[in-house]
Protein backbone atom coordinates (compact mmCIF):
# COMPACT_ATOMS: atom_id res chain seq x y z
CA UNK A 1 0.00 0.00 0.00
CA UNK A 2 1.39 3.38 -1.03
CA UNK A 3 1.41 6.25 1.41
CA UNK A 4 0.93 9.81 0.22
CA UNK A 5 2.84 12.37 2.19
CA UNK A 6 1.26 15.78 2.83
CA UNK A 7 3.90 17.49 0.71
CA UNK A 8 3.03 15.33 -2.35
CA UNK A 9 -0.68 16.21 -2.37
CA UNK A 10 -1.95 18.49 -5.10
CA UNK A 11 -2.99 21.91 -3.87
CA UNK A 12 -6.68 22.35 -3.05
CA UNK A 13 -8.47 23.84 -6.04
CA UNK A 14 -11.17 26.39 -5.33
CA UNK A 15 -14.10 25.73 -7.71
CA UNK A 16 -15.19 29.41 -7.55
CA UNK A 17 -11.79 30.74 -8.56
CA UNK A 18 -12.48 30.15 -12.26
CA UNK A 19 -15.76 32.11 -12.04
CA UNK A 20 -13.95 34.98 -10.34
CA UNK A 21 -11.28 34.96 -13.05
CA UNK A 22 -13.98 35.16 -15.76
CA UNK A 23 -15.80 37.98 -13.92
CA UNK A 24 -12.58 39.97 -13.64
CA UNK A 25 -11.94 39.46 -17.34
CA UNK A 26 -15.42 40.70 -18.23
CA UNK A 27 -14.98 43.72 -15.96
CA UNK A 28 -11.70 44.53 -17.68
CA UNK A 29 -13.30 44.10 -21.09
CA UNK A 30 -16.14 46.47 -20.19
CA UNK A 31 -13.67 49.06 -18.85
CA UNK A 32 -11.73 48.85 -22.11
CA UNK A 33 -14.95 49.30 -24.10
CA UNK A 34 -15.89 52.38 -22.05
CA UNK A 35 -12.37 53.81 -22.33
CA UNK A 36 -12.62 53.73 -26.11
CA UNK A 37 -15.46 56.25 -25.93
CA UNK A 38 -18.12 53.75 -26.93
CA UNK A 39 -20.06 53.91 -23.70
CA UNK A 40 -23.37 52.19 -23.50
CA UNK A 41 -25.39 54.23 -21.09
CA UNK A 42 -27.98 51.62 -20.22
CA UNK A 43 -27.89 47.88 -19.81
CA UNK A 44 -31.63 47.61 -20.39
CA UNK A 45 -33.40 48.29 -23.64
CA UNK A 46 -35.28 51.57 -23.57
CA UNK A 47 -38.14 52.13 -23.87
CA UNK A 48 -39.74 49.04 -22.36
CA UNK A 49 -42.64 47.87 -24.51
CA UNK A 50 -45.30 45.25 -25.06
CA UNK A 51 -46.56 43.92 -28.39
CA UNK A 52 -49.82 42.02 -28.57
CA UNK A 53 -52.19 40.93 -31.28
CA UNK A 54 -55.95 41.09 -31.67
CA UNK A 55 -57.90 39.53 -34.52
CA UNK A 56 -57.59 42.53 -36.85
CA UNK A 57 -54.77 44.62 -35.35
CA UNK A 58 -51.39 44.65 -33.68
CA UNK A 59 -50.94 46.85 -30.60
CA UNK A 60 -47.59 48.18 -29.37
CA UNK A 61 -47.40 49.97 -26.01
CA UNK A 62 -44.24 51.71 -24.83
CA UNK A 63 -43.40 53.33 -21.50
CA UNK A 64 -42.20 56.87 -22.18
CA UNK A 65 -42.53 58.93 -19.00
CA UNK A 66 -41.34 62.49 -19.42
CA UNK A 67 -41.28 62.32 -23.22
CA UNK A 68 -43.36 64.86 -25.12
CA UNK A 69 -45.31 63.95 -28.27
CA UNK A 70 -43.40 66.52 -30.33
CA UNK A 71 -40.14 64.74 -29.39
CA UNK A 72 -41.27 61.39 -30.83
CA UNK A 73 -40.80 60.11 -34.35
CA UNK A 74 -42.43 56.92 -35.65
CA UNK A 75 -41.82 55.34 -39.02
CA UNK A 76 -42.47 52.01 -40.69
CA UNK A 77 -40.25 50.43 -43.32
CA UNK A 78 -41.44 47.08 -44.62
CA UNK A 79 -41.90 44.89 -41.55
CA UNK A 80 -39.89 47.14 -39.21
CA UNK A 81 -41.38 49.78 -36.91
CA UNK A 82 -38.90 52.46 -35.87
CA UNK A 83 -39.41 54.47 -32.69
CA UNK A 84 -37.10 57.42 -32.01
CA UNK A 85 -37.33 60.19 -29.49
CA UNK A 86 -35.74 62.40 -26.93
CA UNK A 87 -36.31 62.99 -23.23
CA UNK A 88 -35.40 66.51 -22.12
CA UNK A 89 -32.45 66.97 -19.81
CA UNK A 90 -33.19 68.77 -16.52
CA UNK A 91 -29.52 68.97 -15.52
CA UNK A 92 -29.14 72.63 -16.56
CA UNK A 93 -30.99 73.92 -13.49
CA UNK A 94 -28.60 75.92 -11.25
CA UNK A 95 -27.90 74.83 -7.69
CA UNK A 96 -28.72 71.13 -8.20
CA UNK A 97 -26.33 68.50 -6.90
CA UNK A 98 -27.45 64.93 -7.62
CA UNK A 99 -26.87 62.18 -5.06
CA UNK A 100 -28.36 59.53 -7.32
CA UNK A 101 -29.36 59.81 -10.95
CA UNK A 102 -31.20 56.85 -12.46
CA UNK A 103 -33.73 58.59 -14.70
CA UNK A 104 -31.99 58.91 -18.01
CA UNK A 105 -32.36 61.71 -20.49
CA UNK A 106 -31.29 62.15 -24.08
CA UNK A 107 -32.08 60.40 -27.33
CA UNK A 108 -33.27 56.84 -27.78
CA UNK A 109 -34.14 54.57 -30.68
CA UNK A 110 -35.79 51.16 -31.07
CA UNK A 111 -36.45 49.13 -34.19
CA UNK A 112 -39.06 46.38 -33.93
CA UNK A 113 -39.59 43.59 -36.40
CA UNK A 114 -43.35 43.13 -36.58
CA UNK A 115 -44.65 39.55 -36.27
CA UNK A 116 -47.34 40.02 -38.96
CA UNK A 117 -47.77 42.16 -42.06
CA UNK A 118 -49.59 45.43 -41.40
CA UNK A 119 -51.33 48.03 -43.54
CA UNK A 120 -48.93 51.00 -43.52
CA UNK A 121 -51.81 53.37 -44.35
CA UNK A 122 -53.79 52.49 -41.21
CA UNK A 123 -51.53 53.24 -38.27
CA UNK A 124 -52.50 55.31 -35.23
CA UNK A 125 -50.43 56.49 -32.28
CA UNK A 126 -51.49 58.12 -29.01
CA UNK A 127 -49.38 59.31 -26.06
CA UNK A 128 -51.27 59.44 -22.77
CA UNK A 129 -49.87 59.54 -19.22
CA UNK A 130 -46.42 58.46 -20.39
CA UNK A 131 -47.69 55.44 -22.32
CA UNK A 132 -47.43 55.43 -26.11
CA UNK A 133 -50.01 53.19 -27.79
CA UNK A 134 -49.46 52.36 -31.45
CA UNK A 135 -52.29 50.60 -33.29
CA UNK A 136 -51.35 48.86 -36.53
CA UNK A 137 -54.13 47.31 -38.61
CA UNK A 138 -53.23 43.93 -40.09
CA UNK A 139 -52.94 43.63 -43.85
CA UNK A 140 -56.06 42.17 -45.45
CA UNK A 141 -54.20 39.02 -46.48
CA UNK A 142 -53.35 38.31 -42.83
CA UNK A 143 -56.74 39.08 -41.27
CA UNK A 144 -58.61 35.82 -40.60
CA UNK A 145 -61.89 35.38 -42.47
CA UNK A 146 -64.80 33.17 -41.59
CA UNK A 147 -65.70 30.65 -44.32
CA UNK A 148 -69.19 29.22 -44.39
CA UNK A 149 -69.55 25.56 -45.18
CA UNK A 150 -72.68 24.53 -47.05
CA UNK A 151 -74.21 21.09 -46.90
CA UNK A 152 -75.92 19.37 -49.86
VEXKEGU-619563 format. One line per field, with one value per residue: residue in three letters; x negated, y, z of N, C-alpha, C in turn; residue number from 1; chain. Coordinates in steps of 0.1 Angstrom, whole numbers, padded with zeros to 4 digits. Each point is the difference from the previous one (the first is absolute). Layout:
N
resn <- c(ALA:...)
nX <- c(X:...)
nY <- c(Y:...)
nZ <- c(Z:...)
caX <- c(X:...)
caY <- c(Y:...)
caZ <- c(Z:...)
cX <- c(X:...)
cY <- c(Y:...)
cZ <- c(Z:...)
resi <- c(NUM:...)
chain <- c(A:...)
***
This chain:
152
resn <- c(UNK:UNK:UNK:UNK:UNK:UNK:UNK:UNK:UNK:UNK:UNK:UNK:UNK:UNK:UNK:UNK:UNK:UNK:UNK:UNK:UNK:UNK:UNK:UNK:UNK:UNK:UNK:UNK:UNK:UNK:UNK:UNK:UNK:UNK:UNK:UNK:UNK:UNK:UNK:UNK:UNK:UNK:UNK:UNK:UNK:UNK:UNK:UNK:UNK:UNK:UNK:UNK:UNK:UNK:UNK:UNK:UNK:UNK:UNK:UNK:UNK:UNK:UNK:UNK:UNK:UNK:UNK:UNK:UNK:UNK:UNK:UNK:UNK:UNK:UNK:UNK:UNK:UNK:UNK:UNK:UNK:UNK:UNK:UNK:UNK:UNK:UNK:UNK:UNK:UNK:UNK:UNK:UNK:UNK:UNK:UNK:UNK:UNK:UNK:UNK:UNK:UNK:UNK:UNK:UNK:UNK:UNK:UNK:UNK:UNK:UNK:UNK:UNK:UNK:UNK:UNK:UNK:UNK:UNK:UNK:UNK:UNK:UNK:UNK:UNK:UNK:UNK:UNK:UNK:UNK:UNK:UNK:UNK:UNK:UNK:UNK:UNK:UNK:UNK:UNK:UNK:UNK:UNK:UNK:UNK:UNK:UNK:UNK:UNK:UNK:UNK:UNK)
nX <- c(-0008:0003:-0009:0010:-0011:0002:-0013:0003:0009:0009:-0002:0007:0009:0001:0011:0001:-0012:0004:0011:-0008:-0008:0011:0006:-0012:0000:0013:-0003:-0011:0007:0009:-0010:-0006:0012:0001:-0013:0005:0008:0002:0003:0005:0009:0006:0000:0011:0010:-0002:0013:0004:0003:0012:0000:0012:0007:0008:0012:0002:-0007:-0010:-0002:-0006:-0004:-0004:-0008:0005:-0002:0005:0005:-0002:0013:-0003:-0005:0011:-0006:0011:-0006:0005:-0009:0008:-0007:-0006:0004:-0002:-0005:0000:-0008:0005:-0007:0006:-0011:0002:-0011:0005:0008:-0002:-0011:0000:-0001:-0002:0007:0011:-0004:0012:0006:-0001:-0008:0005:-0007:0010:-0001:0011:-0004:0012:-0003:0010:0008:0008:0005:-0003:0012:-0010:0011:0002:-0007:0003:-0003:0000:-0004:0001:-0003:-0009:0012:-0008:0012:-0005:0009:-0003:0007:0004:-0009:0008:-0011:-0003:0009:0004:0005:0012:-0001:0011:0004:0003:0011:-0002)
nY <- c(-0012:0010:0006:0009:0006:0008:-0001:-0013:0004:-0001:0012:0004:-0003:0013:-0006:0010:-0004:-0010:-0001:0002:-0009:-0006:0002:-0002:-0010:-0004:0003:-0006:-0009:0001:0000:-0010:-0006:0003:-0005:-0008:0005:-0013:0010:-0009:0010:-0010:-0008:0006:-0005:0012:0003:-0004:-0011:0000:-0012:0003:-0010:0007:-0003:0013:0000:0008:-0002:0012:-0003:0013:-0003:0012:-0002:0012:-0007:0011:0002:0013:-0007:-0005:-0010:-0003:-0012:-0004:-0010:-0004:-0009:0012:0001:0013:0000:0014:0005:0009:-0003:0011:0007:-0003:-0004:0009:-0005:0012:-0003:-0009:-0008:-0009:-0008:-0001:-0006:-0005:0012:-0007:0007:0006:-0004:-0006:-0013:-0005:-0011:-0002:-0013:0004:-0007:0010:-0002:0013:0006:0004:-0001:-0010:0010:-0002:0011:-0003:0012:-0008:0009:0003:-0004:-0004:0001:-0009:0004:-0012:0003:-0013:-0005:0003:-0003:0008:0009:-0007:-0009:0002:-0013:0002:-0010:-0003:-0005:-0011)
nZ <- c(0000:-0009:0006:0001:-0001:0011:-0002:-0003:0008:-0010:-0003:0010:-0009:0001:0001:0009:0000:-0007:0008:0010:-0006:-0003:0012:0005:-0008:0003:0012:-0002:-0006:0010:0008:-0007:-0001:0013:0002:-0009:0009:0001:0009:0007:-0001:-0006:0010:0004:-0007:-0006:0000:0012:-0006:-0004:-0006:-0004:-0002:-0007:-0003:0000:0011:0000:0013:0000:0012:0002:0011:0000:0013:0000:-0009:-0007:-0005:0001:0010:-0006:-0005:-0007:-0004:-0012:-0001:-0009:0007:0000:0013:-0003:0012:-0002:0009:0008:0011:0003:0000:0012:-0004:-0009:0009:0003:0007:-0010:0010:-0010:0008:-0007:-0011:0000:0000:-0011:-0006:-0011:-0011:-0006:-0003:-0006:-0005:-0003:-0001:-0009:0008:-0005:-0012:-0001:0001:-0008:-0006:0007:0004:0012:0005:0013:0005:0010:0010:-0010:-0005:-0009:-0006:-0007:-0009:-0003:-0010:0001:-0008:-0011:-0005:0011:-0002:0011:-0009:0003:-0002:-0007:0007:-0012:0004:-0008)
caX <- c(0008:-0008:0004:-0002:-0004:0006:-0007:0003:0014:0002:0006:0015:0005:0013:0009:0005:-0011:0002:0011:-0006:-0009:0008:0006:-0010:-0003:0011:-0001:-0011:0005:0009:-0007:-0007:0011:0004:-0011:-0001:0010:0012:0008:0014:0005:0010:0000:0013:0005:0010:0009:0006:0012:0008:0007:0010:0008:0014:0004:-0002:-0010:-0012:-0001:-0013:0000:-0014:-0001:-0008:0002:-0008:-0002:0011:0004:-0008:-0014:0001:0001:0003:0000:0001:-0007:0002:0005:-0007:0005:-0011:0004:-0011:0004:-0010:0005:-0007:-0010:0003:-0013:-0005:0005:-0011:0001:0004:-0011:0006:-0005:0003:0007:0004:0009:-0008:0005:-0007:0007:0002:0004:0003:0005:0008:0005:0013:0002:0009:0001:0010:0003:-0008:0009:0009:-0008:0003:-0009:0005:-0008:0009:-0005:-0013:0001:0002:0007:0000:0010:-0003:0010:-0006:0002:0012:-0004:-0004:0012:0007:0014:0009:0005:0012:0000:0014:0003:0009)
caY <- c(0012:0012:0011:0013:0010:0013:0009:-0005:0002:0012:0011:0001:0008:0007:-0001:0013:0008:0002:0010:0013:0004:0004:0013:0011:0002:0008:0013:0006:0002:0011:0013:0003:0005:0014:0009:0003:0011:-0006:-0004:-0004:0006:-0008:-0014:-0004:0006:0011:-0002:-0013:0000:-0012:-0002:-0011:-0002:-0003:-0007:0008:0010:-0002:0012:0002:0010:0003:0009:0012:0011:0012:0002:0008:-0006:0006:-0006:-0014:-0002:-0014:-0003:-0014:-0004:-0014:-0007:0005:0012:0008:0010:0008:0011:0007:0005:0012:0000:0010:0002:0013:0008:0004:-0004:-0014:-0010:-0013:-0010:-0012:0004:-0013:0003:0004:0010:-0001:-0006:-0015:-0005:-0014:-0006:-0012:-0008:-0004:-0014:-0002:0012:0010:0010:0012:0012:0000:-0001:0011:0001:0009:0001:0004:-0004:-0006:-0013:0001:-0011:0000:-0010:-0003:-0009:-0011:0000:-0008:-0014:-0007:0000:-0013:0002:-0011:-0007:-0008:-0013:-0004:-0014:-0003)
caZ <- c(0000:-0001:0009:-0006:0010:-0002:-0009:-0013:-0004:-0008:0007:0000:-0010:0003:-0012:-0003:-0005:-0015:-0002:0004:-0011:-0012:0004:-0001:-0014:-0005:0005:-0008:-0014:0000:0003:-0013:-0009:0005:-0002:-0014:-0003:-0005:0012:-0001:0012:0007:-0002:-0005:-0012:0003:0010:0002:-0008:-0002:-0013:0000:-0013:0000:-0012:-0011:0003:0008:0009:0006:0011:0005:0011:-0004:0009:-0002:-0014:-0006:-0013:-0010:0000:-0004:-0015:-0004:-0014:-0003:-0012:-0002:0012:0011:0006:0006:0010:0004:0008:0009:0013:0004:0011:0011:0007:-0002:0011:0009:0014:0002:0002:0001:0008:-0008:-0013:-0007:-0011:-0011:-0010:-0013:-0011:0000:-0013:0000:-0013:0003:-0011:0003:-0002:-0011:-0010:0004:-0010:0004:-0002:0012:0012:0010:0012:0010:0012:0011:0013:-0001:-0007:-0014:-0006:-0014:-0005:-0014:-0006:-0008:-0015:-0003:-0003:0013:0008:-0002:-0005:0003:-0012:0003:-0007:-0004:-0001:-0011)
cX <- c(-0009:0005:-0003:-0004:0007:-0006:0003:0014:0001:0007:0015:0004:0013:0009:0005:-0011:0001:0011:-0005:-0009:0008:0006:-0010:-0004:0011:0000:-0011:0004:0010:-0007:-0007:0010:0004:-0011:-0002:0011:0012:0009:0014:0006:0010:-0001:0013:0003:0011:0006:0006:0014:0007:0006:0010:0009:0015:0004:-0003:-0011:-0012:-0002:-0014:0002:-0014:0001:-0009:0003:-0009:-0003:0012:0002:-0008:-0014:0000:0000:0002:0000:0001:-0007:0002:0007:-0007:0006:-0012:0006:-0012:0006:-0011:0008:-0008:-0009:0003:-0013:-0004:0006:-0011:0003:0004:-0012:0007:-0007:0001:0007:0002:0010:-0008:0007:-0009:0008:0000:0005:0003:0005:0007:0003:0014:0003:0010:-0001:0011:0002:-0006:0009:0009:-0008:0004:-0009:0006:-0009:0009:-0006:-0013:0000:0003:0007:0000:0009:-0003:0010:-0007:0004:0012:-0004:-0002:0013:0008:0014:0008:0005:0012:-0001:0015:0001:0010:0011)
cY <- c(0012:0011:0014:0010:0013:0009:-0004:0003:0012:0011:0000:0009:0006:0000:0014:0009:0003:0010:0014:0005:0004:0013:0011:0003:0008:0014:0008:0003:0012:0013:0004:0006:0014:0010:0004:0010:-0006:-0005:-0004:0004:-0008:-0015:-0005:0006:0010:0004:-0014:0000:-0014:0000:-0011:0001:-0002:-0006:0009:0011:-0005:0012:-0001:0011:0001:0010:0012:0011:0012:0003:0007:-0006:0007:-0005:-0014:-0001:-0015:-0001:-0015:-0002:-0015:-0006:0005:0014:0006:0010:0007:0012:0006:0004:0012:-0002:0011:0004:0014:0010:0004:-0004:-0014:-0008:-0014:-0009:-0014:0005:-0012:0003:0006:0011:-0001:-0007:-0015:-0004:-0015:-0004:-0013:-0007:-0005:-0014:-0004:0012:0009:0010:0014:0013:0001:-0002:0012:0000:0010:-0001:0005:-0004:-0007:-0014:0003:-0012:0001:-0012:-0002:-0010:-0010:0002:-0009:-0015:-0008:-0001:-0013:0003:-0013:-0006:-0008:-0013:-0004:-0015:-0003:-0010)
cZ <- c(0000:0009:-0007:0011:-0003:-0010:-0014:-0005:-0009:0008:-0001:-0011:0003:-0013:-0004:-0006:-0015:-0003:0003:-0011:-0012:0003:-0001:-0015:-0007:0005:-0007:-0014:-0001:0003:-0013:-0010:0003:-0003:-0015:-0004:-0006:0011:-0004:0013:0008:-0004:-0005:-0013:0003:-0013:0001:-0007:0000:-0014:0002:-0012:0003:-0013:-0012:0001:0008:0009:0006:0011:0005:0011:-0003:0010:-0002:-0015:-0006:-0014:-0011:-0001:-0004:-0016:-0002:-0015:-0002:-0013:-0002:0012:0012:0004:0007:0010:0005:0008:0009:0013:0004:0012:0010:0007:0000:0011:0010:0015:0003:0001:0002:0009:-0007:-0013:-0008:-0011:-0011:-0009:-0012:-0010:0001:-0013:0002:-0013:0003:-0013:0004:-0003:-0011:-0009:0004:-0012:0004:-0001:0013:0013:0009:0012:0010:0012:0012:0013:-0001:-0007:-0015:-0005:-0015:-0005:-0015:-0005:-0008:-0015:-0002:-0002:0013:0009:-0002:-0005:0003:-0013:0003:-0008:-0003:-0001:-0011:0005)
resi <- c(1:2:3:4:5:6:7:8:9:10:11:12:13:14:15:16:17:18:19:20:21:22:23:24:25:26:27:28:29:30:31:32:33:34:35:36:37:38:39:40:41:42:43:44:45:46:47:48:49:50:51:52:53:54:55:56:57:58:59:60:61:62:63:64:65:66:67:68:69:70:71:72:73:74:75:76:77:78:79:80:81:82:83:84:85:86:87:88:89:90:91:92:93:94:95:96:97:98:99:100:101:102:103:104:105:106:107:108:109:110:111:112:113:114:115:116:117:118:119:120:121:122:123:124:125:126:127:128:129:130:131:132:133:134:135:136:137:138:139:140:141:142:143:144:145:146:147:148:149:150:151:152)
chain <- c(A:A:A:A:A:A:A:A:A:A:A:A:A:A:A:A:A:A:A:A:A:A:A:A:A:A:A:A:A:A:A:A:A:A:A:A:A:A:A:A:A:A:A:A:A:A:A:A:A:A:A:A:A:A:A:A:A:A:A:A:A:A:A:A:A:A:A:A:A:A:A:A:A:A:A:A:A:A:A:A:A:A:A:A:A:A:A:A:A:A:A:A:A:A:A:A:A:A:A:A:A:A:A:A:A:A:A:A:A:A:A:A:A:A:A:A:A:A:A:A:A:A:A:A:A:A:A:A:A:A:A:A:A:A:A:A:A:A:A:A:A:A:A:A:A:A:A:A:A:A:A:A)
***
